[in-house]
Amino acid sequence: MKYLCLGYFDRKAMDSRPRAEIDGIMGECPPHMEALYQTGQVIVDAGLANETKNLRRVNGKLVVTDGPFVETKELLGSAILIEAEDFDDAVRVAALHPTTQIAAGESLGWRLEVRPVHYFWEG
C-alpha cells in the first residue's frame, strides 16, 4: 500500500534564525535521507516551494488566488510517497526522516504527517 508523508515546518521559527544556523541544521539531513532511501520504499521525494496558487470554483467559475489559502504558522515543505506493508510499517519508515531525527527540528516546528493513499494512478 502507498502512504503519503507530508512534512511541515514553522515558517516564522525558520525565518527568525540566522541563515548560517538553518544551513547547519539542513546540513544534518543528508545521512537521515540516505537511511530513508536505503529502505527501498521511497517512491517519490519532493521538496515544495513556499509559493502556491489555490484553485476552486466559486459561483460556477474558476477562481485562482495566491496562497497559502489559510493563514497558519505551519507550512507544507515536503511530500514523500512510500510503499509499505501496512500503517505501522509506513510510520517506521517515515520515522527515519530528518523531521523526526534532528533535535533542532523540534524548535523549528518540524513534523511529519503520514496518510494512507486510497487512489494512485501512474501514467
N, C-alpha and C positions, 0 to 999 in steps of 0.2 A: 504494500500500500504506500501511497505517496503522502508526504507531510510537508506543509509549508511552514518555514520558520521565519518569523518576522522580527527583525532587530530594531529596537527603539533606543533613542537617546534624548537627554535633556539639552535642548539647544542652548538655553541660557547658561547652563553649567559649562558646556563645552566652549561657548563663546567667551566666557569670563576668564578662562585660563590662558596664560601666555602660549603662543604658538609653539614654542620650543617644548613646553610641557606636554601639550597634546601630541606633538610629533614623537616625543619619547614614549608616551603611552601607546600610541599606534605602532611604534616600533616593536612592541612586545607581542603584537598579534600574529606575525607570520608562523612561529612554531605551533601555535594553537590551531591556526587554519590548516597547517600541514597535517596535524593529527586528525582533524576533521576530514580532510580529503583522503587520508590513508585508510579510512573505513571503507572506501569504495562505495559509499551510499549517497554521496552528494551528486545530484543530477545537474543542478544549476546553482551558482552562487553569484548574486548580483548586488553590487553596491548602488544605492539610489541617490540621485542628486536631490537637493532640497526644493528646487523649483517644481511646481506642479500646475496642472490645468485640471479643473473639475468640469465634467460634462454631465448635464442632466436635462431632462425635459421639464419645461415649465409652460403651462398653458398650451401644450401641443407643439412647442418649438424648442429646438436645441439651444441651451444657454451654456456658454463656456466662460468660466471665471478663473482668475488666478487663485492659487491655493497657498498653503493648505486651507481646506474648506473650513475647518473648525479651529479656533484658536486654542492651542494646547501647549503645554510645556514640553510634551513628548513629540518627537518627530520620527518617522519611519526612515531608517537609514540603510537597511539591507533586507534582502529576501533570499532565502536558500530553500531549494526544493530537494528533499531527500527521499530515498526509498527505505522503508523499514518494515520489519515483520509485523509490528503492532505499535500501539501508542507508547508503551514502555520503552521499546527499542528506539523509537523516534526521540524520546526525551533523553535517553542515554547518549545517543549520537549528538543531539543538539547541545548537550551539556559540555561538549568539547570545544564549543565556540568561544572566542575570546570574551564575549559578553559575560560569560559566567566564570571564566578562568582568571581574568585580570582584576586584581583587587581595586585598582584605581577606577575601574568602570562603575563601581558602585556609587561613587561620588558624582559621576557624570550621568547618572540615570540610565545606564545601560541595562537593557533587559531583552529577553528573547521569548517570543510567543510561539508556541507550536500548535498547528492546526491540521487535522486530517483533511486531505483533498478528496472531495467526493466526485470530482469530474476532472479529467485531464485529457487533452487532445494533443497529439503530436502530428504536425503536418508534414 
